[in-house]
């Protein structure tokens, strides 16, 4: 799906917030396409953990918990 590729591009650009939104949209809108939704869900989890770690390292613990 194009939205998943857009999410991957956002991730490469270090725009993790937008990458998370894109992957979430794939999992929500295309749940019936199991293979694509599953891959997007794994990507979403991985990116969310990276974002959480970045925020935690910056001392933004409250914001980090939103992604954990």
C-alpha positions as CSV (number, residue, x, y, z in Angstrom):
1,X,0.0,0.0,0.0
2,X,1.2,3.5,-0.8
3,X,0.5,4.7,2.8
4,X,2.9,2.2,4.2
5,X,5.6,3.3,1.8
6,X,4.9,6.9,2.8
7,X,5.4,5.9,6.4
8,X,8.7,4.2,5.5
9,X,9.8,7.4,3.8
10,X,8.9,9.5,6.8
11,X,10.9,7.1,9.0
12,X,13.9,7.6,6.8
13,X,13.5,11.3,7.1
14,X,13.4,11.0,10.9
15,X,9.8,12.2,11.0
16,X,8.7,9.5,13.3
17,X,5.5,11.2,14.4
18,X,4.3,11.2,10.7
19,X,5.6,7.6,10.2
20,X,3.6,6.5,13.2
21,X,0.5,8.2,11.8
22,X,0.9,6.6,8.4
23,X,1.4,3.1,9.8
24,X,-1.6,3.5,12.1
25,X,-3.8,4.5,9.1
26,X,-2.8,1.3,7.3
27,X,-3.6,-0.9,10.3
28,X,-6.9,0.9,10.8
29,X,-8.2,1.3,7.3
30,X,-6.8,-1.9,5.7
31,X,-7.2,-4.5,8.4
32,X,-8.9,-6.8,5.9
33,X,-5.7,-7.0,3.9
34,X,-4.0,-9.2,6.5
35,X,-0.5,-9.4,5.2
36,X,-0.2,-5.6,4.7
37,X,-1.9,-4.7,8.0
38,X,0.4,-7.2,9.9
39,X,3.6,-5.8,8.4
40,X,2.4,-2.2,9.1
41,X,1.5,-3.2,12.7
42,X,5.1,-4.5,13.2
43,X,6.5,-1.4,11.7
44,X,4.3,0.8,13.8
45,X,5.4,-1.0,17.0
46,X,9.1,-0.7,16.1
47,X,8.8,3.0,15.2
48,X,6.8,3.8,18.3
49,X,9.5,2.2,20.5
50,X,12.2,4.3,18.7
51,X,10.1,7.4,19.2
52,X,9.6,6.6,22.9
53,X,13.3,6.0,23.4
54,X,14.2,9.3,21.8
55,X,11.7,11.2,24.0
56,X,12.9,9.4,27.1
57,X,16.5,10.3,26.3
58,X,15.5,13.9,25.9
59,X,13.9,13.8,29.4
60,X,10.4,13.9,28.1
61,X,9.2,10.9,30.1
62,X,5.5,11.8,30.0
63,X,5.5,12.1,26.2
64,X,7.6,8.9,25.9
65,X,5.0,6.9,27.7
66,X,2.4,7.8,25.0
67,X,4.4,5.8,22.5
68,X,5.4,2.9,24.7
